[in-house]
Amino acid sequence: MIGRSETFLVSTFKVGESKQAAEILSKAYQKIGHTITVKNYPGKRSVYYANEGISDAELIRIKGTEVKYPNLVRIPTPILISKMVVLTSKDSNFTPLKWEDLAKTKIGIPLGVKLLEDRIAHLAPMRVPYSENLLRMVILGRIEVAAMPLAMALQHTELVNQLRIVEPSIEDVELYHFVHKKHKKLIKELSSAIKELNEINSIN
């Protein structure tokens, strides 16, 4: 256990995996004698606050976030795997296996999901602020496909049931927790705690 008990402010933005990640991290911090408060912000503001030390940590981001935000230190053990999926109309037989297969389609993505921006920004996707509106656009035929994390899509089961989730997922991405460099003393114990929780979850 590290020193006296502290409560750390963890910033995040609303993604499908946020709730599960917050539960895992709450347990991980408890294991090393601390607690967390998770607060939602818009995507860019969330990571900006963490990088500037306004918050103590960023809940989950992809590997490489620390390159653009050098004050953040990545906990080396991943928390979750995010499945990136493509959704089409029920009667479509379009089955992309890689991002390049989307090149000639009218595609939409949820605003603020950096991985999607990194992968398909060159395809000029339509960026939609709310994931439920993005799904409705596929249902109404305004776009051919939507790409988003599976966990985000499954928040809207009534809409997803009207669509086809292409299988397999187009990419599986490891998500990591990041702390501000002023808290780098937490890295080793947090990493061990997350690893232990992952092993317990894989058994259950």
DAKA-V132144 format. One record per residue. N is the residue number from 1. RES is the residue in three letters. PHI is phi in whole degrees, 0 to 359 (* if undefined). PSI is psi as a letter, one per 30 degrees, with the letter a starting at -180 (NA if undefined). D_CENTER is the distance of its C-alpha to the mean C-alpha in Angstrom with 2 decimals. Layout:
n->N res->RES phi->PHI psi->PSI d_center->D_CENTER
n->N res->RES phi->PHI psi->PSI d_center->D_CENTER
//
This chain:
n->1 res->MET phi->* psi->k d_center->28.52
n->2 res->ILE phi->260 psi->j d_center->28.12
n->3 res->GLY phi->51 psi->a d_center->30.74
n->4 res->ARG phi->280 psi->l d_center->30.77
n->5 res->SER phi->290 psi->k d_center->28.07
n->6 res->GLU phi->230 psi->l d_center->25.72
n->7 res->THR phi->248 psi->k d_center->23.07
n->8 res->PHE phi->255 psi->k d_center->20.11
n->9 res->LEU phi->274 psi->j d_center->18.23
n->10 res->VAL phi->248 psi->j d_center->14.45
n->11 res->SER phi->269 psi->l d_center->12.81
n->12 res->THR phi->202 psi->l d_center->9.47
n->13 res->PHE phi->235 psi->l d_center->8.72
n->14 res->LYS phi->284 psi->j d_center->8.57
n->15 res->VAL phi->232 psi->l d_center->5.63
n->16 res->GLY phi->301 psi->e d_center->6.85
n->17 res->GLU phi->273 psi->f d_center->5.74
n->18 res->SER phi->302 psi->e d_center->7.04
n->19 res->LYS phi->297 psi->e d_center->10.55
n->20 res->GLN phi->295 psi->e d_center->10.59
n->21 res->ALA phi->297 psi->e d_center->9.07
n->22 res->ALA phi->297 psi->e d_center->11.64
n->23 res->GLU phi->295 psi->e d_center->14.28
n->24 res->ILE phi->296 psi->e d_center->13.97
n->25 res->LEU phi->291 psi->e d_center->14.08
n->26 res->SER phi->300 psi->e d_center->16.86
n->27 res->LYS phi->292 psi->e d_center->18.83
n->28 res->ALA phi->296 psi->e d_center->18.29
n->29 res->TYR phi->295 psi->e d_center->19.60
n->30 res->GLN phi->298 psi->e d_center->22.37
n->31 res->LYS phi->298 psi->f d_center->23.40
n->32 res->ILE phi->255 psi->g d_center->24.22
n->33 res->GLY phi->91 psi->g d_center->25.92
n->34 res->HIS phi->230 psi->l d_center->23.55
n->35 res->THR phi->230 psi->l d_center->21.56
n->36 res->ILE phi->230 psi->l d_center->18.58
n->37 res->THR phi->242 psi->k d_center->18.18
n->38 res->VAL phi->259 psi->k d_center->14.78
n->39 res->LYS phi->232 psi->k d_center->15.08
n->40 res->ASN phi->273 psi->k d_center->13.13
n->41 res->TYR phi->222 psi->l d_center->13.76
n->42 res->PRO phi->302 psi->l d_center->13.17
n->43 res->GLY phi->310 psi->e d_center->10.39
n->44 res->LYS phi->290 psi->e d_center->13.02
n->45 res->ARG phi->292 psi->e d_center->15.05
n->46 res->SER phi->302 psi->e d_center->12.56
n->47 res->VAL phi->288 psi->e d_center->12.30
n->48 res->TYR phi->297 psi->e d_center->15.98
n->49 res->TYR phi->299 psi->e d_center->17.08
n->50 res->ALA phi->294 psi->e d_center->15.66
n->51 res->ASN phi->294 psi->e d_center->17.30
n->52 res->GLU phi->277 psi->f d_center->20.48
n->53 res->GLY phi->83 psi->g d_center->20.74
n->54 res->ILE phi->291 psi->e d_center->20.82
n->55 res->SER phi->253 psi->l d_center->18.19
n->56 res->ASP phi->271 psi->f d_center->18.29
n->57 res->ALA phi->198 psi->l d_center->14.74
n->58 res->GLU phi->248 psi->k d_center->11.11
n->59 res->LEU phi->303 psi->d d_center->9.05
n->60 res->ILE phi->212 psi->k d_center->6.07
n->61 res->ARG phi->208 psi->l d_center->5.91
n->62 res->ILE phi->278 psi->l d_center->7.29
n->63 res->LYS phi->302 psi->k d_center->10.99
n->64 res->GLY phi->104 psi->f d_center->13.30
n->65 res->THR phi->303 psi->e d_center->11.91
n->66 res->GLU phi->292 psi->f d_center->15.09
n->67 res->VAL phi->289 psi->e d_center->17.26
n->68 res->LYS phi->282 psi->f d_center->16.80
n->69 res->TYR phi->239 psi->i d_center->16.61
n->70 res->PRO phi->290 psi->f d_center->19.35
n->71 res->ASN phi->278 psi->f d_center->19.74
n->72 res->LEU phi->265 psi->k d_center->16.50
n->73 res->VAL phi->244 psi->k d_center->17.00
n->74 res->ARG phi->278 psi->k d_center->14.49
n->75 res->ILE phi->287 psi->k d_center->15.19
n->76 res->PRO phi->293 psi->f d_center->16.12
n->77 res->THR phi->271 psi->k d_center->15.16
n->78 res->PRO phi->294 psi->l d_center->11.68
n->79 res->ILE phi->268 psi->e d_center->10.38
n->80 res->LEU phi->218 psi->l d_center->8.67
n->81 res->ILE phi->250 psi->k d_center->8.72
n->82 res->SER phi->261 psi->k d_center->6.46
n->83 res->LYS phi->268 psi->j d_center->9.37
n->84 res->MET phi->272 psi->k d_center->9.74
n->85 res->VAL phi->235 psi->l d_center->12.85
n->86 res->VAL phi->247 psi->k d_center->15.70
n->87 res->LEU phi->243 psi->k d_center->17.67
n->88 res->THR phi->231 psi->l d_center->21.35
n->89 res->SER phi->292 psi->l d_center->24.40
n->90 res->LYS phi->300 psi->e d_center->26.07
n->91 res->ASP phi->271 psi->g d_center->29.00
n->92 res->SER phi->275 psi->k d_center->27.20
n->93 res->ASN phi->250 psi->g d_center->27.56
n->94 res->PHE phi->292 psi->k d_center->25.31
n->95 res->THR phi->228 psi->i d_center->23.30
n->96 res->PRO phi->290 psi->k d_center->21.40
n->97 res->LEU phi->254 psi->f d_center->20.73
n->98 res->LYS phi->213 psi->l d_center->19.31
n->99 res->TRP phi->302 psi->e d_center->17.97
n->100 res->GLU phi->297 psi->f d_center->21.57
n->101 res->ASP phi->292 psi->f d_center->22.74
n->102 res->LEU phi->271 psi->g d_center->21.24
n->103 res->ALA phi->303 psi->e d_center->23.62
n->104 res->LYS phi->252 psi->g d_center->26.21
n->105 res->THR phi->248 psi->l d_center->24.24
n->106 res->LYS phi->272 psi->j d_center->23.53
n->107 res->ILE phi->241 psi->k d_center->19.75
n->108 res->GLY phi->233 psi->k d_center->17.38
n->109 res->ILE phi->224 psi->l d_center->13.71
n->110 res->PRO phi->288 psi->k d_center->11.89
n->111 res->LEU phi->297 psi->k d_center->12.62
n->112 res->GLY phi->96 psi->f d_center->10.34
n->113 res->VAL phi->270 psi->j d_center->7.59
n->114 res->LYS phi->300 psi->e d_center->8.95
n->115 res->LEU phi->301 psi->e d_center->8.68
n->116 res->LEU phi->294 psi->e d_center->10.66
n->117 res->GLU phi->299 psi->e d_center->12.94
n->118 res->ASP phi->297 psi->e d_center->13.64
n->119 res->ARG phi->278 psi->e d_center->14.50
n->120 res->ILE phi->228 psi->g d_center->16.54
n->121 res->ALA phi->302 psi->e d_center->17.56
n->122 res->HIS phi->291 psi->f d_center->21.01
n->123 res->LEU phi->268 psi->g d_center->21.31
n->124 res->ALA phi->52 psi->h d_center->21.42
n->125 res->PRO phi->289 psi->l d_center->19.01
n->126 res->MET phi->281 psi->k d_center->19.45
n->127 res->ARG phi->260 psi->k d_center->16.74
n->128 res->VAL phi->242 psi->k d_center->16.65
n->129 res->PRO phi->298 psi->e d_center->15.58
n->130 res->TYR phi->239 psi->k d_center->15.00
n->131 res->SER phi->298 psi->e d_center->13.46
n->132 res->GLU phi->295 psi->e d_center->16.62
n->133 res->ASN phi->292 psi->e d_center->18.83
n->134 res->LEU phi->297 psi->e d_center->17.27
n->135 res->LEU phi->295 psi->e d_center->18.09
n->136 res->ARG phi->298 psi->e d_center->21.52
n->137 res->MET phi->295 psi->e d_center->22.19
n->138 res->VAL phi->290 psi->e d_center->22.00
n->139 res->ILE phi->301 psi->e d_center->24.23
n->140 res->LEU phi->277 psi->f d_center->26.65
n->141 res->GLY phi->80 psi->g d_center->26.79
n->142 res->ARG phi->282 psi->f d_center->25.82
n->143 res->ILE phi->227 psi->l d_center->23.35
n->144 res->GLU phi->277 psi->e d_center->23.50
n->145 res->VAL phi->218 psi->l d_center->19.90
n->146 res->ALA phi->237 psi->k d_center->16.40
n->147 res->ALA phi->242 psi->k d_center->13.32
n->148 res->MET phi->192 psi->l d_center->9.89
n->149 res->PRO phi->298 psi->k d_center->7.39
n->150 res->LEU phi->304 psi->e d_center->10.07
n->151 res->ALA phi->299 psi->e d_center->8.84
n->152 res->MET phi->291 psi->e d_center->8.85
n->153 res->ALA phi->298 psi->e d_center->12.21
n->154 res->LEU phi->288 psi->f d_center->13.62
n->155 res->GLN phi->288 psi->f d_center->13.63
n->156 res->HIS phi->234 psi->i d_center->16.52
n->157 res->THR phi->299 psi->e d_center->18.68
n->158 res->GLU phi->298 psi->e d_center->21.82
n->159 res->LEU phi->282 psi->e d_center->20.60
n->160 res->VAL phi->299 psi->e d_center->18.93
n->161 res->ASN phi->296 psi->f d_center->22.28
n->162 res->GLN phi->267 psi->g d_center->23.96
n->163 res->LEU phi->235 psi->l d_center->21.96
n->164 res->ARG phi->244 psi->k d_center->21.55
n->165 res->ILE phi->271 psi->j d_center->18.36
n->166 res->VAL phi->290 psi->k d_center->19.27
n->167 res->GLU phi->240 psi->k d_center->19.41
n->168 res->PRO phi->283 psi->l d_center->18.50
n->169 res->SER phi->300 psi->l d_center->14.89
n->170 res->ILE phi->282 psi->f d_center->15.10
n->171 res->GLU phi->196 psi->k d_center->12.77
n->172 res->ASP phi->252 psi->k d_center->11.07
n->173 res->VAL phi->236 psi->k d_center->8.69
n->174 res->GLU phi->283 psi->k d_center->8.82
n->175 res->LEU phi->248 psi->k d_center->6.42
n->176 res->TYR phi->235 psi->l d_center->8.93
n->177 res->HIS phi->266 psi->k d_center->10.45
n->178 res->PHE phi->235 psi->k d_center->12.61
n->179 res->VAL phi->244 psi->l d_center->15.94
n->180 res->HIS phi->293 psi->k d_center->18.45
n->181 res->LYS phi->301 psi->f d_center->21.27
n->182 res->LYS phi->293 psi->f d_center->23.70
n->183 res->HIS phi->248 psi->g d_center->22.12
n->184 res->LYS phi->298 psi->f d_center->22.21
n->185 res->LYS phi->298 psi->f d_center->24.68
n->186 res->LEU phi->278 psi->f d_center->21.88
n->187 res->ILE phi->304 psi->e d_center->20.27
n->188 res->LYS phi->298 psi->e d_center->22.61
n->189 res->GLU phi->288 psi->e d_center->22.80
n->190 res->LEU phi->295 psi->e d_center->19.13
n->191 res->SER phi->300 psi->e d_center->18.44
n->192 res->SER phi->294 psi->e d_center->21.28
n->193 res->ALA phi->294 psi->e d_center->20.23
n->194 res->ILE phi->295 psi->e d_center->16.70
n->195 res->LYS phi->300 psi->e d_center->18.54
n->196 res->GLU phi->297 psi->e d_center->21.08
n->197 res->LEU phi->295 psi->e d_center->18.75
n->198 res->ASN phi->297 psi->e d_center->17.05
n->199 res->GLU phi->293 psi->e d_center->20.64
n->200 res->ILE phi->296 psi->e d_center->21.69
n->201 res->ASN phi->294 psi->e d_center->18.94
n->202 res->SER phi->289 psi->f d_center->19.89
n->203 res->ILE phi->280 psi->e d_center->23.48
n->204 res->ASN phi->285 psi->NA d_center->23.09
//
